[in-house]
Amino acid sequence: MAAIIIQGQRSVPEKRLIELQEYFDIGDDEVPLYEKDEPKSKGNKIFISYSHKDKPYLDRLMVHLRPLEKQGKIDPWVDTRLLAGDKWKKEIEAALKDARVAVLLLSADFLASDFIIENELPPLLQAAEGKGTTIIPVIVKPCRFLREKNLCEFQTVNPPDEPLSLTDENERELVYDTIAQRIEDLFD
């Protein structure tokens, strides 16, 4: 029974674990601590976070994601889906909560946005830590990404010193295709 519990094949009420610990004369310092696994993100939702000043980059990314959306593999959420009369903050909160993947279109404008920094990034970073939400940073314009301790731990699609704004059209298209490929791989 103890082996089954230790291997995590069966959950046991805490009272019973204490009884087993006493029976086998196991001290508290000898019991390994296991954190309860949070449920992994599921579904096909993608949250795309961007500064409205970087909308042309969003528009081009959406073109590359459209085939995956048409196939029903992904459901990208962008604030452009909001309609007049929607409770926009609740809609954003729901989209953040349901996201399995988050694409961050990073620029100085993105990092300067109080709304993004205070309302979008905290739940996304928490979901990455707790639920395994995948964060995909894309450097669209030169910015302080490498000096942002909460963000720089995530691997970017393109090198931080090669932002999309400094690349030619073909190089940008390759980056967008790489993003779409990464997302496709995550949802296969």
C-alpha positions in Angstrom: 0.0 0.0 0.0 2.8 2.4 0.9 4.5 1.8 -2.4 1.4 2.6 -4.3 1.0 5.8 -2.4 4.6 6.8 -2.8 4.4 6.1 -6.6 1.4 8.4 -6.7 -0.9 5.8 -8.1 -3.5 6.4 -5.4 -4.5 9.3 -3.3 -5.0 8.8 0.4 -6.6 11.1 3.0 -4.1 13.1 5.1 -5.3 11.4 8.3 -4.5 7.9 6.8 -1.0 9.2 5.7 -0.3 10.3 9.3 -1.3 6.9 10.6 1.0 5.2 8.1 3.8 7.6 9.0 3.4 6.7 12.7 3.0 2.9 12.0 6.3 2.9 10.0 8.0 5.3 12.4 8.8 7.8 9.7 9.8 11.3 10.9 8.4 14.4 9.3 11.9 15.3 8.0 11.9 11.9 6.1 8.7 12.5 4.2 9.3 14.0 0.8 7.1 17.0 -0.1 5.1 16.7 -3.2 3.2 19.6 -4.6 -0.1 18.8 -6.1 0.0 19.0 -9.8 -2.1 21.8 -11.3 -4.2 20.8 -14.2 -2.4 21.4 -17.5 -3.9 23.9 -19.9 -6.2 22.2 -22.4 -8.2 23.3 -25.3 -7.3 25.3 -28.4 -7.3 28.9 -27.1 -4.5 31.3 -27.9 -4.2 34.7 -26.3 -2.4 37.3 -28.3 -1.1 40.3 -26.4 0.2 43.3 -28.2 0.3 47.1 -28.1 -2.2 48.7 -30.5 0.7 50.7 -31.9 2.1 47.3 -33.2 -1.2 46.3 -34.9 0.4 45.8 -38.4 2.5 43.0 -36.8 -0.6 41.4 -35.3 -2.4 41.6 -38.6 0.3 39.7 -40.4 0.6 37.1 -37.7 -3.2 36.5 -37.9 -2.8 35.8 -41.6 -0.3 33.0 -40.8 -2.5 31.6 -38.1 -5.7 31.7 -40.2 -5.2 28.2 -41.8 -4.9 26.6 -38.4 -8.0 28.5 -37.3 -9.9 27.3 -40.4 -8.9 23.7 -39.6 -10.3 24.2 -36.1 -6.9 23.5 -34.5 -6.7 26.8 -32.8 -9.0 29.6 -31.5 -6.9 32.7 -31.3 -8.2 35.5 -29.1 -7.3 39.1 -29.8 -9.0 42.2 -28.4 -10.2 43.0 -32.0 -12.9 40.3 -31.3 -14.6 42.6 -28.9 -17.8 44.1 -30.1 -19.8 47.2 -29.0 -21.6 46.4 -25.8 -19.2 43.6 -24.7 -18.0 43.8 -21.1 -14.4 44.1 -22.4 -12.5 43.5 -19.2 -14.5 40.3 -18.4 -13.9 39.1 -22.0 -10.2 39.6 -21.6 -10.1 37.9 -18.2 -12.0 34.9 -19.6 -9.7 34.7 -22.6 -6.6 34.9 -20.4 -8.0 32.1 -18.1 -8.7 29.8 -21.1 -5.4 30.4 -23.0 -3.3 27.3 -23.6 -0.8 29.4 -25.5 0.0 33.2 -25.3 1.9 35.0 -28.0 3.5 38.3 -26.8 4.3 40.8 -29.5 7.0 42.7 -27.6 8.1 46.3 -28.2 8.8 49.3 -26.1 5.1 50.2 -26.5 4.1 46.8 -25.2 6.3 47.1 -22.1 5.1 50.7 -21.5 1.4 49.6 -21.5 0.0 49.8 -18.0 -2.9 47.6 -19.0 -0.7 44.8 -20.4 1.8 44.9 -17.5 -0.8 45.0 -14.8 -3.7 43.0 -16.2 -2.5 40.6 -19.0 1.0 39.6 -18.0 0.5 38.5 -14.4 -2.2 35.9 -15.1 -0.3 34.7 -18.2 2.9 34.2 -16.2 1.0 32.6 -13.4 -0.7 30.2 -15.9 2.7 29.4 -17.4 4.0 28.4 -14.0 0.9 26.6 -12.7 -1.0 25.2 -15.7 1.8 24.9 -18.3 0.5 27.6 -20.6 3.1 28.2 -23.3 4.4 31.7 -23.6 5.8 32.6 -27.1 7.6 36.0 -27.1 8.2 37.7 -30.4 10.4 40.8 -30.6 8.7 43.1 -33.0 10.7 46.3 -32.2 13.8 47.0 -30.1 12.9 46.9 -26.4 14.2 46.0 -23.0 13.1 42.4 -23.2 16.4 41.0 -21.9 16.2 43.3 -18.9 12.7 42.2 -18.0 13.3 39.4 -15.4 9.7 38.0 -15.7 9.9 37.7 -19.4 13.5 37.1 -20.4 13.4 33.5 -19.1 11.1 32.6 -22.0 12.8 31.7 -25.3 11.9 34.1 -28.1 11.0 33.1 -31.6 13.5 35.6 -33.1 16.7 36.8 -31.4 16.1 40.0 -29.3 18.8 41.8 -31.3 16.9 41.0 -34.5 13.4 42.5 -34.0 10.9 42.2 -36.9 11.1 46.0 -37.5 14.8 45.6 -38.5 14.3 42.7 -40.9 13.1 42.6 -44.5 9.7 41.2 -45.5 11.0 37.7 -46.2 12.7 37.4 -42.9 9.5 38.6 -41.1 7.5 36.0 -43.0 9.9 33.3 -41.8 9.4 34.4 -38.2 5.6 34.4 -38.6 5.7 30.9 -40.2 7.9 29.8 -37.3 5.3 31.0 -34.8 2.6 29.2 -36.7 4.6 26.0 -36.9 5.4 26.2 -33.1 1.7 26.6 -32.3 0.7 23.8 -34.8 3.2 21.5 -33.0 1.7 22.4 -29.6 -1.8 21.5 -30.8 -1.0 18.3 -32.6 
